[in-house]
């Protein structure tokens, strides 16, 4: 999956905070401080690797950080003083924004910009004095396999270890989890619905990781920020509630006011009767759109498809603690969105001529559950996957394995096979 690397500007790197060590573990900033004060300049080879087999994402963001933050302040004390003032100014700026005080906002923003310029004037850029080799985002790597190396004077980049490991670990964890469900789905569409399960700050990173792992349908615009798409959404339970529990009215109003290029996907588990709710909603929708009274001979497929005036699909999101009305009560496997529910729904929809109506399933889906559905041939068109994608954790580690061209690594570590890594030129 090799290709172009993303422009560093895509990532909105908080340059001042990273250069000031704000996000770095203290032991990394102090290690660099010792080297500076001792005027000790070894040339080291850092080697990054995953602790499990993984889909690697976060390389491009790590490269952006290295590009913008490799170097040092020629007057550390003055830079730190300016940074502390900058933090105060940013808090004041936030207060001015919340107070909608334009005069203060403009005044503080000028002050903030002056501080940033003063800090930048003290910065000595050393990016061109390091050498980086790396995989591309989206490539797979084995446990302990090198995915990136950085070679040069650690005074310039050693303090970045925390943030480099963090961005790769986050992206890689998300991408590895998504790749598993993509493979399990056998080519069926995966809807990436993890945004509501984590802090909004990570949406862009997670969405990009999902994209590189093969899931290009995301739920928020922020999820798609790095690759320039838009989030998609279905009718939520909240809209149905707002129309007094009427799925039909929520669908009609959604279709009336949402842009025509949006596929209409309707949640149909409000009454814990996805088959009955879908039938009623489709009949009501048909009558609203066509102005005709529905009869058994009516062709519901005329209001099924993409765009305005049509329903693209229905989404089953039955809670794992409930059993849908159509499901036989056998055991706990009858709860939630189960194979029997989808089979019965597909058969009933087809009997009414709704052969083109798509079925989207969500609620507790993981790679294991998707694999089971695919093994049983359950007639699902798309899988919505959320919280399970955030449970995968891939640790990324970095070690110095060479110093001044000679092997130098702690016991148990050594320079790995770097043949897959490509020299980075930004």
LINRA-V39182 format. One line per field, one symbol per residue. phi: phi as a letter, one per 40 degrees, with the letter a starting at -180 (. if undefined). psi: psi as a letter, one per 30 degrees, with the letter a starting at -180 (. if undefined). burial: b if it has 16 or more other ideal C-beta (glycine too) atoms within 10 Angstrom, else e. A space follows every 50 residues. Layout:
phi: ???
psi: ???
burial: ???
This chain:
phi: .caccccdcdcfccdcccccgcbcdcccccccdcccccfbbcbbbcbbac cadaccahccccccccdcbciaccbccccccccccccccccccccccccf ccccdccccccccccccccccccbcbdcbbbbbacbdgccacdgccbabb biccdcbcccddccccccccccccccccdccccccfgccbccbcdcbacc ccccccccccccchbbbbcbccdbdcbgbbcbabccdcccccbfgccccc cccdccbcdcccccbbcbbdcfacccccdccccccdccccgbccadcccc ccbbicgcgabcabbcbddcbbbcdccccbaccccgcbdddcdccdcccc ccgcccccbbbahgcbdcccdcdcccgccccabcbbcccbccbbcbbbbc babfgbdaacdgbacccccccbccbb
psi: hlakkkkffefhkieeeeefgegkkefeeeeeeeeeffhkiljljkkkll flkljkkfeeeeeeeeefgjalkfjeeeeeeeeeeeeeeeeeeeeeeefh jeeeeeeeeeeeeeeeeeeeffkjkgefglkkkllkkflkklkgkkfkkk kajffffeffeeeeeeeeeeeeeeeeeeeeeeeefhflkkjjhfefglkf fgeeeeeeeeeffgjgjlfleeegefggalllllkleeeeefhhgjeeee eeeeeefkkffkkjkkkggeghieeeeeeeeeeeeeeeefglkklffkjf ffgkakakglkellkkhkkfflkkffkkjdaffflajleeeeeeeeeeee egghffkkjkkljgkleeeeeeeeefhkikekkkkcfffgfkkjkkkkkk fkkhgkkjllkfllkajgffkkkkj.
burial: eeeebbebebbebebbbbbbbeebeeebbebbbebeeeeeeeebbbbbbb eeebbbbbbbbbbbbbbbbbbbbeeeeebeebbebbeebbebbeebeeee eeeebeebbebbeebbeebeeebeeebeebebbbbbbbbbbeeebbbbbb bbbbbbbbbbbbbbbbbbbbbbbbbbbbbbbbebbeeebbbbbbbeebee ebbbbbbbbbbbbbbbbbbbebbbbbeeeebbebbeeebbeeeeebbbbb bbebbeeeeeebbbbbbbbbeebbbebbbbbbbbbbbbbeeeeeeeebeb eebbbeeeebbbbbbbbbeeeebbebbeeeeeebbbbbbbbbebbbebbe ebbbeebbbbbbbbbbbebbbebbeeebebbbbbbbebbeebebebebbb bbeeeeebeeeeeeebeeeebeebee
